[in-house]
Amino acid sequence: MIRLLFDNPQRLQWIRLNFEELDIERTQEYVLRWSSDGGYSYQEIIRQQWNFSPEGATSEIEEYQVDLPAVTILELSINPDISKKNAFASLSELRLA
């Protein structure tokens, strides 16, 4: 889990995520959500699964245009492999604007 805490509420209009997996086949799921009240409640932005394969899909790049006026917390929760294999998450880039 990656949690960004902002001292002052931030307006977010764009989120970019880049995941990479070069070695093993696995299905990753992630949830991106945000809070405007310091974590008392959250709103889900996206929940998505992606199949990585060394012979094919080795990266996933997602860009989201959002209109989040007062973000106090942005949270990215990653399940590296939904089949419960011994795998690691692979976030190589997280950009916000």
C-alpha atoms as one frame of an Amber mdcrd trajectory, in Angstrom:
protein
   0.000   0.000   0.000   1.175   3.477  -0.874  -0.512   6.346   0.923   0.211
  10.001   0.148  -0.814  12.420   2.910  -1.090  16.080   2.023  -0.637  18.806
   4.655  -2.957  21.064   2.655  -5.780  19.760   0.450  -4.637  19.376  -3.159
  -6.577  19.587  -6.400  -5.737  16.626  -8.644  -6.600  16.519 -12.321  -4.321
  13.801 -13.660  -2.865  10.551 -12.303  -0.381   8.312 -14.109   0.584   4.811
 -12.970   3.214   2.591 -14.570   3.613  -1.039 -13.511   6.268  -3.401 -14.881
   6.857  -7.130 -14.615   9.556  -8.772 -16.724  10.012 -12.127 -14.992   6.807
 -13.962 -14.075   3.244 -14.394 -15.263   0.757 -13.012 -12.771  -2.515 -11.126
 -12.427  -2.236  -7.946 -10.409  -5.152  -5.983  -8.997  -4.983  -2.436  -7.716
  -7.372   0.041  -6.160  -6.812   3.787  -6.291  -8.907   5.871  -3.899  -8.935
   9.290  -2.304 -10.159  11.102   0.775 -11.054  14.735   1.329 -11.529  14.411
   5.094  -8.211  13.038   6.324  -9.141   9.384   5.919 -12.546   9.225   7.590
 -14.117   8.312   4.269 -12.769   7.315   0.850 -13.998   7.431  -2.724 -12.763
   4.827  -5.190 -11.267   6.182  -8.407 -10.507   2.872 -10.114 -10.205  -0.849
  -9.382  -8.430  -2.783 -12.095  -6.748  -6.102 -12.850  -3.912  -6.650 -15.295
  -2.295  -9.842 -16.601   1.465  -9.696 -16.911   3.311 -12.165 -19.135   7.081
 -12.201 -19.842   6.358 -13.239 -23.438   3.823 -10.467 -24.032   2.468  -7.819
 -21.682   5.319  -6.698 -19.449   4.058  -3.228 -18.590   0.812  -1.469 -17.798
   0.541   2.296 -18.098  -2.655   3.951 -16.941  -3.518   7.635 -17.098  -6.628
   9.037 -15.454  -8.112  12.461 -15.939  -9.876  13.304 -12.698 -11.400  16.327
 -11.026 -10.650  15.899  -7.331 -10.935  19.327  -5.700  -9.553  18.790  -2.183
  -7.490  15.628  -1.761  -6.012  15.072   1.695  -5.068  11.403   1.124  -4.397
   9.455  -2.056  -4.085   5.720  -1.543  -2.915   2.996  -3.920  -3.482  -0.564
  -2.725  -1.852  -3.301  -4.826  -2.464  -7.040  -4.703   0.580  -8.324  -6.639
  -1.039 -11.629  -7.597  -4.700 -12.420  -7.057  -3.936 -16.172  -7.210  -1.884
 -15.721  -4.004   1.441 -16.758  -5.506   4.587 -15.361  -3.940   4.890 -12.198
  -6.028   5.818  -8.570  -5.548   4.106  -5.422  -6.770   5.870  -3.523  -9.506
   4.989   0.176  -9.489   7.726   1.989 -11.394   6.049   5.388 -11.717   3.371
   7.432  -9.955   2.792  10.988 -11.220   0.212  13.522 -10.166  -0.847  16.877
 -11.536
